[in-house]
């Protein structure tokens, strides 16, 4: 599992970038917003998700673990594949996604290319209660978004170990909800708790039937 990459950006075409890591070029799909911020020759670090299918292996890269976690969460929604999830993250920030879901508002998702009305509604219904909506002030926004950020980071860690996204989300949610100070507990401790619930790590091959 390729969880992150750090290297030199040697090419960029649309949302596809190539990162040179010790002489090996990795092609990575990123959001349009992220692509616009990158410049050839820059040293960049991407948090990545490797999506494996019968006839394809694709890397998707993100600026931070919050975006990576949101990508994994979006993919748990029926009908949302990696490209659609990337499209949502290219059009909406993490706060905008959380606010829309908390408000039961599927309109912002319908505005994303490739997301139809049915899928937009499924995103809101499926992710309801899994993301904390930021409130008006910066301080309270940080407080309310902490559990969601911790959950997403934990999901990313579990999927990196080979667990299917849906299974990882269920365990991560259980662990974070059981710890009122999960943000201060630290990811390694939370990860051990999640693994104690899940048992022995499973291979990624258990969840290779990805969606498009």
LOLUM-811758 format. One record per residue: x, y, z of N, C-alpha, C, O in turn; residue in three letters. Coordinates in pm, whole numbers, plus 32768, in hexadecimal, padded with zeros to 4 digits. Layout:
<pts>
XYZXYZXYZXYZALA;...
</pts>
This chain:
<pts>
80557F8880008000800080008058807D800080B0808B8055UNK;804080D77FA1808B81557F9A803981BE7FE47FD381ED7FB0UNK;806481E2805D8017823D80B1803C82CF809B7FEA832880B4UNK;80B582EB806D80DE83758054815683767FF6819D83127FE8UNK;816A83E87FB781DC83FC7F5D821B84837F7A81D584E67F91UNK;82A084887F7782E685077F838352850A7F1883AB84B57F16UNK;834A856C7EC083AB85747E54839A85F37E04835B86527E31UNK;83D285F47D8C83D186697D368365865C7CCC835A85F57C89UNK;831686C67CBD82B086C67C5482F586DB7BCE833387427BB6UNK;82EA86777B75833086817AF482D186957A7E82FD86B57A10UNK;825086827A9581EF86987A29816686B07A638144867F7ACEUNK;811786FD7A18808D87197A428038872C79C68059877D796FUNK;7FCB86E279BE7F6E86EF794D7EE186E079847EB5867279A3UNK;7E9A874F798E7E15874C79C97E1C87247A5A7E6087657AAAUNK;7DD886BA7A7D7DD9868A7B087E3A86157B1B7E3885D37B83UNK;7E8C85FB7AB87EEF858F7AC27F7985CC7AD57FA5861E7A84UNK;7FBE85A37B3F804685D37B5780A3855A7B61807984EA7B7EUNK;812285747B478187850A7B5381EE85387BB9822A85A27BACUNK;820284E47C21825F85037C8C82D884A77C8082CA842C7C80UNK;834E84E27C7683C984937C7283F784777D00841884D37D4BUNK;83FA83F77D25842783CD7DA9849E836E7D96848D82FA7D70UNK;851583A17DB2859083507DA5859C83127D1A85C2829E7D0CUNK;857A83607CB4858B83317C2B851482E77BF1851582C27B7CUNK;84AE82D17C418435828E7C1183C482F47C0783A7833B7C67UNK;838482FA7B93831783597B808290831B7B9F826B82B57B64UNK;824683577BFB81C283267C21815883837BE8815983FB7C03UNK;80FD834C7B98808D83997B63801E839B7BCC7FF283327BFAUNK;7FF284147BF17F8F84227C5B7F1F847F7C2D7F3984E77BF1UNK;7EA484597C497E3184B07C2D7E1785087CA67E0F84D67D17UNK;7E09858A7C8F7DED85E97CFB7D73863C7CD47D4486357C63UNK;7D42868B7D317CD086E27D127CFE87567CBA7D7587777CB6UNK;7C9F87947C757CC188077C217CFB88787C757D5A88BA7C4CUNK;7CC0888E7CEA7CF088FA7D417D8088E17D6C7DD2893C7D6BUNK;7D9E88667D917E2688437DBC7E87884F7D477EF788827D57UNK;7E5E88227CD17EB588277C5C7EDF88B67C3C7F5188CE7C14UNK;7E8289147C4D7EA289A07C2F7F0A89D97C8D7F4E8A3A7C6BUNK;7F18899E7D047F7989D07D66800589987D51806589CB7D8AUNK;801189307CFF809188EC7CEE80DE89257C7780A4894C7C12UNK;816289287C8581B989597C1B822788F37BFF825E88B67C5BUNK;824688E17B7F82AF88847B58833388AC7B9B835989217B9AUNK;8376884B7BD583F388647C1C83E2886F7CB2844388687CFCUNK;836588807CE0834A88887D70836188017DB2834D87987D76UNK;838D88067E2F838F878D7E82830A87857EC982E387E07F12UNK;82C387187EB3823D870C7EE9822E868A7F37827686287F20UNK;81CF868B7F9481AA86117FDB811485FD7FCC80C686597FE4UNK;80ED85867FA4806185657F93803B84EF7FEB8083848C7FF2UNK;7FC984FA802D7F8E848780717F3D843E80057EEC847C7FC0UNK;7F5383BD7FF77F1C83787F837EC283027FA77ECD82C68012UNK;7E6982E47F4A7E14826C7F517E2D821D7ED27E2282527E63UNK;7E4F819F7EE17E6481477E6E7DE480F87E567DB980A97EABUNK;7DA7810E7DE37D2B80CA7DC07D4C805C7D5C7D7D80777CEEUNK;7D317FE17D837D557F6C7D317CD87F2B7CF97C787F117D40UNK;7CDC7F127C767C717ECA7C347CAF7E587BE37D297E4A7BDDUNK;7C597E097BA67C8B7D977B5B7CE87DC17AEA7D497D7B7ACCUNK;7CCB7E337AAB7D197E5C7A377D607EE27A497D8F7F1E79E8UNK;7D687F107AC57DA27F967AD87DCF7FAB7B687D927F797BC6UNK;7E3C7FF87B777E6A80277BFB7E7E80BD7BEF7ED080EA7B9EUNK;7E36810B7C3F7E3E819C7C347E5C81DB7CBB7E2A81AF7D22UNK;7EAF82437CB97ED0828F7D327E8483137D317E7F83597CCCUNK;7E4A83337DA47E0683B47DB67E4B83FC7E297E6083C27E94UNK;7E70847B7E137EC084C47E757E78853D7EAF7E27857E7E6DUNK;7E9A85597F307E5885C57F787EBB86137FCC7F2385DF7FF5UNK;7E9B86917FE67EF686E8802F7F0086C380C27F6886DA8100UNK;7E96868980FB7E9A866681897E4385EC81A47DFC85BB814BUNK;7E4A85BA82207E01854282467D6A8559824E7D1C84FB8240UNK;7D4185D582667CB285F3826B7C7385DA81E27C0B859981D9UNK;7CB1860F81787C7E85F980F17C82856480CD7C2585308091UNK;7CEE852180F37CF8849280D87C878447811F7C4983EF80E4UNK;7C6E8469819C7C03842881E67B7A844181A87B2783E781A1UNK;7B6384BD81797AE684DC81367AD7848C80B47A6A845D8092UNK;7B44847D806E7B44842D7FF27B17839E80117AC483667FCAUNK;7B4F8365807C7B2B82DC80A17A9982D680CE7A52827780ADUNK;7A6C8339811979E0833C81467980834580CF791C82FD80CAUNK;799E839C8072794883AC7FFD793D832B7FAD78D5830E7F73UNK;79A782DF7FAB79A782627F5F795281F57FA17934818F7F62UNK;792B820A801F78D281A9805E784181BB803177EB8168804DUNK;782782297FEB77A082457FBA778781F87F3A77D981FB7EDEUNK;771781B27F3376F581657EBC76F081BF7E4176AC82257E41UNK;773881997DD9773981E77D5E77A6824F7D5577B682907CEEUNK;77F282617DC0786082C37DBF78E582797DB6791182397E16UNK;792482827D4479A782467D307A1582AB7D4979F9831C7D6FUNK;7A9282847D357B0282DE7D527B01835F7D007B2283CA7D35UNK;7ADB83577C807ADA83D07C2E7A6D84317C5C7A8184AA7C60UNK;79FA83FA7C7E798D844F7CAF79B1848E7D34799685047D4CUNK;79EF843F7D8D7A1984737E0F7A7F84E37DFE7A7985487E43UNK;7ADB84CF7DA07B4085367D857AFD85B47D4F7B2686247D6FUNK;7A9585A17CFC7A4D86137CC67A0A86657D327A0A86E07D2DUNK;79CF86227D96799186687E0579F786BB7E5079DF87307E70UNK;7A6B867E7E6D7AD386C57EB77B1187367E667B4987947E9FUNK;7B06872D7DE37B3987997D8F7ADD88117D8D7B0988817D72UNK;7A5C87FB7DAB79FA88677DA779D7889D7E3179AD89107E3EUNK;79E9884A7E9979BE88717F1F7A2E885C7F857A7987FB7F7CUNK;7A3988B87FE47A9A88A780507A60884680B879EA882380B3UNK;7AB5881C81157A8787C381807A17880381D079B587C081F1UNK;7A23888481EF79BB88CB823A793988D181EC78CD88BE8226UNK;794088EA816B78C888F381187881886C8112780688678115UNK;78CD880181097893877B8107784D875F818B77DC872E818EUNK;7891877D81FA78588764827F77D987B682947776878482CBUNK;77DB883582697765888B827A76EF88568229767E8852825AUNK;7707882E81AD769C87FD8157765C877F819175E28771818EUNK;76AE872681C4767986AA81FC762A86C6827B75BF868D8290UNK;765E871F82D076188741834C75928784833075328773837CUNK;758C87D082C37512881882A074B487C48249744B87F4821FUNK;74DA8746822D748C86EE81D674738730814F7406872A8118UNK;74DD8770811C74D487BD809F75258777803275A087788036UNK;74E0873B7FD2752986F37F697547874A7EEE7588871C7E90UNK;751987C77EEF752D881F7E7C75C188337E5875E4882D7DE2UNK;761A884B7EBB76A7885D7E9776E387E27E52773987F07DFCUNK;76B6876C7E7876EA86F27E3A76B386E07DAD76F986AF7D55UNK;763487097D9775FA87017D127642875D7CB0764087467C37UNK;768287C57CE576CA88247C8F775087EE7C60778F88287C07UNK;777C877F7C9A77FC87427C7477E986EE7BF6778D869C7BF0UNK;783E87027B93783586B57B177840861F7B34789A85F37B7BUNK;77E285D27AFD77E485427B0F7792850F7B84778084967B94UNK;775E856B7BD6770B85457C49767A85677C29765685DC7C1FUNK;762785017C1A759A85167BFB7548852B7C79757D851E7CE8UNK;74C7854D7C6A747085687CDD746984F27D3F746F85077DB9UNK;745C84787D0C744F84037D6274CE83EE7DB474C983D67E2DUNK;754183F87D7175C183E57DB675D984547E1A760C843C7E88UNK;75B584CF7DF675C685417E527578852A7ED275AA85447F40UNK;74FE84F97EC474AC84DD7F3A74E7846C7F8C74E684708007UNK;751C84067F49755983967F8F75D483C27FE075ED838E804CUNK;761F84237FAA769484567FF376678493807776A1847880E0UNK;760084E7807075CF852A80E8759884C5814D75B484CF81C5UNK;754A8465811D750D84028177757683A681B37573838B822BUNK;75D28376816076378316818F7698835381F276C083128253UNK;76BE83D081DA7725840F822F76E9846182A27733849D82F0UNK;7665846382AD762584AC831B7656847683A1765383FE83B9UNK;768284D283F876B384AA847C7744847F847F777A846984EBUNK;77838474840C780F84488407787184BD83FD78EA84AB840DUNK;783C853583E3788F85AD83DA7853861A843277DA862F8431UNK;78A7865E847F787786CC84D37876874C848178D9876E8442UNK;78058793848377FA880F8438783D88808484781E889684F9UNK;789988C9844478D7893B8486787189A884A1781689BD8451UNK;787F89EE851178238A5C852F78618AE0850478C88AE284BFUNK;78238B4F852D784B8BD084F778D58C01851D79158C4484CCUNK;79068BE3859479858C1B85BF79F78BBB85A579E48B42859EUNK;7A6E8BF385967AE38BA085797AFF8B3F85EA7B218ACC85D2UNK;7AF08B6E86667B0F8B1886D87AB08AA386E07ADB8A3186EEUNK;7A2C8AC086D779CC8A5386E279D189FA866979B289838673UNK;79F68A3085F67A0389DC857F7A70897585947A618901856DUNK;7ADD899F85D07B49894085EA7B1C88D486497B3D885F8637UNK;7ACD88FC86AF7A9F889B87117A40883586D27A4C87BD86EAUNK;79E188668682797E880B864B79B687B485DC7982874685C4UNK;7A1F87E185997A568791852C7ABC872C855C7AE186D38510UNK;7AE9873785D97B5086DC860B7B26864A86047B7285F985CEUNK;7AB0862286387A8B859486327A88855F85A37AB584EF8589UNK;7A5485AF85467A4E858484BA7ADA857184817AF58510843BUNK;7B3385D084A07BBD85C6846D7C03854C84A57C4B8506845DUNK;7BEF853185277C2C84BB85657BF5843C85277C4083DF8509UNK;7B71843885137B3383C284D67B6B83AA844B7B8B83398427UNK;7B76841483FD7BA8840683747C3983D883717C5F8387831DUNK;7C8C840C83CD7D1783E283D57D21834E83FB7D75830583C7UNK;7CCA832484567CCA829984817C9B823D84117CD381D183FEUNK;7C37826883C67C09821A83547C7A820B82ED7C90819E82B7UNK;7CC2827882D37D30827382737D9C821182A27DD481C78252UNK;7DB9821183257E1F81B5835A7DF28125834C7E4280CE832AUNK;7D74810A83687D40808183617D3A804E82D17D5C7FDB82B6UNK;7D1080A382757D0D807881EA7D9B806381B67DB2800E8160UNK;7DF980B181EA7E85809D81C67EBA801581F37F187FE081B8UNK;7E7E7FDE825B7EA47F5B828D7E587EE982497E6E7E748266UNK;7DFE7F0F81EE7DBA7EA881A17D287E9381BE7CE97E3D8180UNK;7CEF7EE0821A7C627ECE823A7C0A7F1581D67C2B7F8481ACUNK;7B987EDA81AF7B397F1E81557B087F9F81957AFD7FA8820FUNK;7AEB800481427AC6808781747A4C808281D17A4A80C2823AUNK;79E6803581A9796C803081F979877FF582837956802882E8UNK;79D57F89828779F87F4983067A4C7FA8835C7A377FB383D5UNK;7AAB7FEC831B7B02804983637AB180BC839E7ACB80E7840FUNK;7A5080EE835279FE815D838179AD813483FC79A18182845BUNK;797580BD83FA7924808F846C797A808684EA795180B38555UNK;79F3804A84DD7A4A803C85527A7C80C385827A7F80DD85FAUNK;7AA3811C85247AD781A085487A6D81F185907A89823485F3UNK;79F281EC855E79858236859D796D8204862B795782548686UNK;79708181863D795B814686C279C78173872479AA81958797UNK;7A44817386F67AB48198874D7AAE822C87727ABF824F87E7UNK;7A96828287117A958313872B7A1E833A87837A2B838E87DCUNK;79AA82FE876A7934831F87BB794582F2884C7908832B88A6UNK;7997828A886279AA825788E97A1082A989397A1C829889B3UNK;7A59830388F57AC0835389367A9F83E789257AAD841D88B7UNK;7A72842889907A4A84B489877AC08511896B7AAC85848942UNK;7B3A84E089807BB1853189657C0884EC88FC7C8284E88908UNK;7BC884B788967C10846B882F7C7C84BE87EA7CE5848987C6UNK;7C62854087D77CC4859587927D4685A087E17DB185B187A7UNK;7D3D859588677DB5859D88BA7DF4851488D37E68850B88FAUNK;7DA784AB88BC7DD9842488D77E4C83FE887B7EAC83BF88A6UNK;7E42842587FD7EAC8406879D7E85839187437E4783318770UNK;7EAC839B86C37E87833686617EBD82AA86807E738249866FUNK;7F3B829B86AC7F6D821386C87F1881C8872E7EFC8151871CUNK;7EEE820C879A7E9C81CB88007E1381A787C77DE1813987DDUNK;7DD88204877D7D5581EA87417D5D817886DC7D00812786D1UNK;7DCB817386937DDC810886317DE3808086757DA7801F8645UNK;7E2A807886E67E327FF987307DA87FCF87617D867F59875EUNK;7D58802F878D7CD1801087BB7C7B7FDC87487C2F7F7C8758UNK;7C87801C86D57C397FF186617C617F6486367C0C7F128614UNK;7CE37F4A86377D137EC6860F7CE77E5A86727CD07DE7864BUNK;7CDA7E7F86F27CAB7E1D87547C197DF8873A7BED7D8A875BUNK;7BCE7E5586FC7B447E3A86D77B3E7DE486587AEE7D87864EUNK;7B947E0585FA7B8F7DC585777BD37D3C85747BAA7CE48529UNK;7C3B7D2B85C67C857CAD85C47CF87CB485627D247D22853FUNK;7D2C7C4185337DA07C3E84D87D877C8D84597D197C8C8423UNK;7DEF7CD2842A7DE47D2383AF7DC57CCC83387DFE7C608328UNK;7D6B7CFC82E47D4A7CB482697D8E7CF481F27DAD7D6B81F4UNK;7DA67CA5818B7DE67CD881137D887D2E80C37D0E7D2080CBUNK;7DC17D8780777D707DE280257D1D7D957FBF7CB97DC87F8DUNK;7D457D1C7FA17CFD7CCD7F3E7C6F7CB07F667C1E7C8D7F11UNK;7C4C7CBF7FEB7BC47CA880187B647D127FE67AEB7D017FECUNK;7B9B7D827FB37B437DF27F8C7B6E7E2C7F057B737EA67EF4UNK;7B8C7DD37EA57BC07E047E277B527E207DC17B707E507D53UNK;7AD87E057DE27A6D7E207D817A427EAE7D8579CD7EC97D9EUNK;7A9E7F0E7D6E7A827F9D7D7A7A197FCB7D1779FA7F867CB6UNK;79E480417D32797F807C7CDC79BE80E27C7F7A2A81157C9AUNK;797B80FD7C1479B0815F7BB5797781E77BD2799882487B8DUNK;
</pts>
